[in-house]
């Protein structure tokens, strides 16, 4: 079998579409999808606010954020936008330091400024130390997520960017949609990135890789020989998301296209709903909160806040 667009040997067979693509046409196909997503998502933000002039990419050093950085840099350069990369040091021994090394190497090669913040800046300690002081009832991923979201929002505001790019791929997004559906959390579905509306105090998120399966992100990074960190967080094995990841893989295997179906359904649902309610401000720290009362950060980390 040959590539659907030429006679070259294919590097991938897409079960969900029946396509087989060679190296060149696979890269081109991914780039077109990413460019289309960026145009749509940016157009929505620019309709509801000023034009983008400066963007940031949340860079962990892993495959997803590394691919996002490369593809977004090309797009930003064409639009003459300023760009910066933002990394967060969670304070996870034996893991984050090597990932940050890859992130720095990538930024040096591309000539992109890298800014690194940390959980220590927020609560005076890293994740490893915090878990000893305040062990979570479940997975460490929940408190880590709260800290990471705040660290990135603070870093994005400090960098003066108009939007923050996250490297979430199709699998990530479909898993999140499925998790929110099982909880009946329509409000959270409305608030999911990509953000269509600006909220005071929150830097809107863009998800250019949201229609690219994780396997294809990985393949693209390998084919393009982009350096990235391939290790797993030591806490990831206990994440609740793993259950939904396995379930979604089974569904996708039995019915190719399930991931796209979940994403498509979420988009249509959001189109039929009214705009999300403006975020309230936390009475303790003044930052945006998802509901009434204190924000998640203050409820969980108020005693440690720097």
C-alpha positions as CSV (number, residue, x, y, z in Angstrom):
1,X,0.0,0.0,0.0
2,X,1.2,3.5,-0.8
3,X,0.4,7.0,0.5
4,X,-3.0,8.3,-0.5
5,X,-1.5,11.4,-2.0
6,X,1.6,9.9,-3.7
7,X,3.4,6.7,-4.4
8,X,5.7,6.9,-1.3
9,X,5.7,4.3,1.5
10,X,3.3,5.3,4.3
11,X,4.4,6.0,7.8
12,X,1.0,5.8,9.3
13,X,-2.4,4.2,8.7
14,X,-5.3,6.1,10.2
15,X,-8.1,3.7,11.2
16,X,-10.5,6.5,12.0
17,X,-10.3,7.9,8.4
18,X,-8.9,5.0,6.4
19,X,-6.0,7.2,5.2
20,X,-2.4,6.0,4.7
21,X,0.2,8.8,4.6
22,X,3.9,9.1,3.9
23,X,6.2,11.2,6.0
24,X,5.8,14.4,3.9
25,X,2.0,14.2,3.6
26,X,1.5,13.2,7.2
27,X,3.5,16.2,8.4
28,X,1.5,18.4,6.0
29,X,-1.8,17.0,7.2
30,X,-1.0,17.6,10.9
31,X,0.2,21.2,10.1
32,X,-3.0,22.0,8.2
33,X,-5.2,20.8,11.1
34,X,-3.2,22.8,13.7
35,X,-3.2,25.9,11.5
36,X,-7.0,25.6,11.1
37,X,-7.6,25.2,14.8
38,X,-5.4,28.2,15.6
39,X,-7.3,30.4,13.0
40,X,-10.7,29.3,14.5
41,X,-9.7,29.7,18.1
42,X,-7.9,33.0,17.7
43,X,-10.8,34.4,15.6
44,X,-13.2,33.7,18.4
45,X,-11.0,35.5,20.9
46,X,-10.3,38.4,18.6
47,X,-14.1,38.8,18.0
48,X,-14.5,39.3,21.8
49,X,-11.5,41.4,22.4
50,X,-8.3,43.1,21.0
51,X,-6.0,41.4,18.5
52,X,-3.4,39.0,19.7
53,X,0.1,40.5,19.9
54,X,1.9,38.2,22.2
55,X,1.4,34.5,23.0
56,X,2.9,32.0,25.4
57,X,3.3,28.2,25.1
58,X,3.2,26.1,28.3
59,X,6.3,24.0,27.8
60,X,6.9,20.9,30.0
61,X,9.6,19.4,27.7
62,X,7.4,16.5,26.8
63,X,6.3,15.5,23.3
64,X,3.0,17.4,23.3
65,X,4.2,20.8,24.4
66,X,7.4,20.4,22.3
67,X,5.4,19.8,19.2
68,X,3.0,22.7,20.1
69,X,6.0,25.0,20.5
70,X,7.5,24.2,17.1
71,X,4.2,24.5,15.2
72,X,3.0,27.6,17.1
73,X,6.4,29.3,16.5
74,X,5.9,28.9,12.7
75,X,2.3,30.3,13.0
76,X,3.4,33.2,15.3
77,X,6.2,34.1,13.0
78,X,3.9,34.3,10.0
79,X,1.6,36.6,12.0
80,X,4.5,38.6,13.4
81,X,3.5,37.8,17.0
82,X,5.8,37.8,19.9
83,X,6.2,34.5,21.6
84,X,7.5,33.2,24.9
85,X,7.6,29.7,26.5
86,X,6.5,29.2,30.1
87,X,7.7,26.2,32.2
88,X,6.7,25.2,35.7
89,X,9.0,23.4,38.1
90,X,6.7,21.3,40.3
91,X,9.5,20.1,42.5
92,X,9.3,16.4,41.6
93,X,12.7,14.8,42.3
94,X,14.2,12.7,39.5
95,X,11.7,13.9,36.9
96,X,11.2,17.6,36.3
97,X,14.9,18.6,36.1
98,X,15.5,16.4,33.1
99,X,12.3,17.6,31.4
100,X,13.3,21.2,32.0
101,X,16.7,20.5,30.4
102,X,14.9,19.4,27.2
103,X,12.7,22.4,27.3
104,X,15.7,24.8,27.6
105,X,17.5,23.0,24.8
106,X,14.4,23.3,22.5
107,X,14.0,27.0,23.3
108,X,17.7,27.7,22.7
109,X,17.5,26.0,19.2
110,X,14.4,28.0,18.3
111,X,15.5,31.3,19.8
112,X,12.5,31.4,22.1
113,X,12.6,33.0,25.5
114,X,11.9,30.5,28.3
115,X,10.6,31.6,31.7
116,X,10.5,29.1,34.6
117,X,8.3,29.5,37.7
118,X,7.7,27.0,40.5
119,X,5.3,25.7,43.1
120,X,7.8,27.1,45.6
121,X,6.9,30.6,44.4
122,X,3.3,29.8,45.3
123,X,3.4,27.8,48.5
124,X,7.0,28.0,49.7
125,X,7.7,24.3,48.8
126,X,7.8,21.9,45.9
127,X,5.3,19.1,45.3
128,X,7.4,16.3,47.0
129,X,7.6,18.3,50.2
130,X,4.0,19.4,50.1
131,X,2.8,15.8,49.8
132,X,4.7,14.9,53.0
133,X,3.2,17.9,54.9
134,X,-0.3,17.4,53.5
135,X,-0.8,14.0,52.0
136,X,-3.8,14.0,49.6
137,X,-6.8,11.7,50.1
138,X,-6.4,10.4,46.5
139,X,-4.0,10.9,43.7
140,X,-1.3,13.6,43.9
141,X,-2.5,14.8,40.4
142,X,-5.5,16.7,41.9
143,X,-3.5,19.1,44.1
144,X,-0.8,19.3,41.5
145,X,-3.3,20.4,38.9
146,X,-4.6,23.2,41.1
147,X,-1.1,24.5,41.6
148,X,-0.1,24.1,38.0
149,X,-3.1,26.0,36.7
150,X,-2.4,28.9,39.1
151,X,1.3,28.9,38.3
152,X,0.7,29.1,34.6
153,X,-1.9,31.8,34.9
154,X,0.4,33.9,37.0
155,X,3.3,33.3,34.7
156,X,1.2,34.2,31.6
157,X,-0.1,37.4,33.2
158,X,3.5,38.4,34.3
159,X,4.7,37.7,30.7
160,X,2.0,40.0,29.4
161,X,0.6,37.6,26.8
162,X,-2.8,37.7,25.2
163,X,-3.2,33.9,25.1
164,X,-1.6,30.8,26.5
165,X,-1.1,27.7,24.3
166,X,-1.5,24.3,25.9
167,X,-0.2,21.1,24.3
168,X,-3.4,19.0,25.0
169,X,-3.9,16.4,22.2
170,X,-7.1,14.7,21.0
171,X,-6.8,11.9,23.6
172,X,-6.4,14.4,26.5
173,X,-9.4,16.5,25.4
174,X,-11.7,13.5,24.7
175,X,-10.8,12.1,28.2
176,X,-11.7,15.4,29.8
177,X,-15.0,15.5,28.0
178,X,-15.9,12.0,29.0
179,X,-14.9,12.7,32.7
180,X,-17.1,15.8,32.8
181,X,-20.0,14.0,31.1
182,X,-19.9,11.2,33.7
183,X,-20.1,13.8,36.5
184,X,-22.9,15.7,34.7
185,X,-20.7,18.8,35.0
186,X,-22.1,21.0,32.2
187,X,-20.5,24.2,33.8
188,X,-17.1,22.7,33.5
189,X,-17.7,21.6,29.9
190,X,-18.5,25.3,29.2
191,X,-15.3,26.5,30.8
192,X,-13.1,23.9,29.1
193,X,-10.3,25.2,26.7
194,X,-10.1,26.4,24.1
195,X,-11.6,29.5,25.6
196,X,-14.1,31.4,23.4
197,X,-14.5,34.3,25.8
198,X,-12.1,36.4,27.9
199,X,-12.6,36.3,31.7
200,X,-11.0,39.0,33.9
201,X,-7.9,37.7,35.6
202,X,-7.7,34.6,33.4
203,X,-5.4,34.4,30.4
204,X,-7.4,32.5,27.7
205,X,-6.1,29.1,26.6
206,X,-5.7,27.8,23.1
207,X,-5.5,24.1,22.1
208,X,-4.0,23.8,18.6
209,X,-3.4,20.0,19.0
210,X,-6.9,19.2,20.2
211,X,-7.7,17.3,17.0
212,X,-4.3,15.4,16.7
213,X,-4.3,11.9,18.4
214,X,-1.6,11.3,20.9
215,X,0.0,8.7,18.8
216,X,0.3,11.1,15.9
217,X,1.8,13.8,18.1
218,X,4.5,11.3,19.2
219,X,5.1,10.2,15.6
220,X,5.5,13.7,14.4
221,X,8.1,14.5,17.0
222,X,10.0,11.4,16.1
223,X,9.9,12.0,12.4
224,X,10.9,15.7,12.7
225,X,13.7,14.6,15.2
226,X,12.5,17.2,17.8
227,X,14.2,16.6,21.1
228,X,11.7,15.9,24.0
229,X,11.5,14.3,27.4
230,X,10.0,10.9,27.2
231,X,9.7,10.0,30.9
232,X,6.5,9.6,33.0
233,X,5.7,11.5,36.2
234,X,6.2,9.1,39.2
235,X,2.7,10.1,40.4
236,X,0.9,9.5,37.1
237,X,0.1,5.8,37.7
238,X,-2.4,6.7,40.5
239,X,-4.3,9.4,38.4
240,X,-8.0,9.0,38.1
241,X,-7.7,9.9,34.5
242,X,-6.1,6.5,33.8
243,X,-9.5,4.8,34.1
244,X,-10.9,7.1,31.4
245,X,-7.8,6.7,29.2
246,X,-8.2,2.9,29.2
247,X,-11.9,3.1,28.6
248,X,-11.5,5.5,25.7
249,X,-8.8,3.4,24.1
250,X,-11.2,0.4,24.2
251,X,-14.0,2.5,22.7
252,X,-11.7,3.9,20.0
253,X,-10.5,0.4,19.1
254,X,-14.0,-1.0,18.8
255,X,-15.4,2.1,17.1
256,X,-12.7,4.3,15.4
257,X,-13.6,8.0,15.6
258,X,-15.0,7.9,19.1
259,X,-12.5,10.5,20.3
260,X,-13.5,12.9,17.5
261,X,-17.2,12.2,18.3
262,X,-16.8,13.3,21.9
263,X,-15.0,16.4,20.9
264,X,-17.6,17.2,18.2
265,X,-20.4,16.7,20.7
266,X,-18.8,19.0,23.2
267,X,-18.4,21.7,20.6
268,X,-22.1,21.4,19.5
269,X,-23.2,21.5,23.1
270,X,-21.3,24.7,23.8
271,X,-22.7,26.3,20.7
272,X,-26.2,25.6,22.0
273,X,-25.6,27.0,25.5
274,X,-25.5,30.6,26.5
275,X,-22.1,32.2,27.3
276,X,-20.6,31.0,30.6
277,X,-21.3,33.1,33.6
278,X,-18.5,35.5,34.5
279,X,-16.1,34.0,37.0
280,X,-16.4,35.3,40.6
281,X,-13.4,36.5,42.5
282,X,-12.2,34.5,45.5
283,X,-12.9,36.5,48.7
284,X,-9.5,35.5,50.1
285,X,-7.0,36.0,47.3
286,X,-9.0,38.0,44.8
287,X,-8.3,35.5,42.0
288,X,-11.0,34.1,39.7
289,X,-12.9,31.2,41.2
290,X,-15.0,28.5,39.6
291,X,-17.9,29.0,42.0
292,X,-19.0,31.0,45.1
293,X,-16.7,31.2,48.1
294,X,-13.0,30.5,48.2
295,X,-11.2,29.2,45.1
296,X,-9.7,25.7,45.1
297,X,-6.2,27.1,45.7
298,X,-7.2,28.9,48.9
299,X,-9.3,26.0,50.2
300,X,-6.4,23.6,49.8
301,X,-3.2,25.7,50.1
302,X,-4.3,28.9,51.9
303,X,-2.2,28.0,54.9
304,X,1.0,27.6,52.8
305,X,0.5,30.5,50.3
306,X,3.6,32.8,50.0
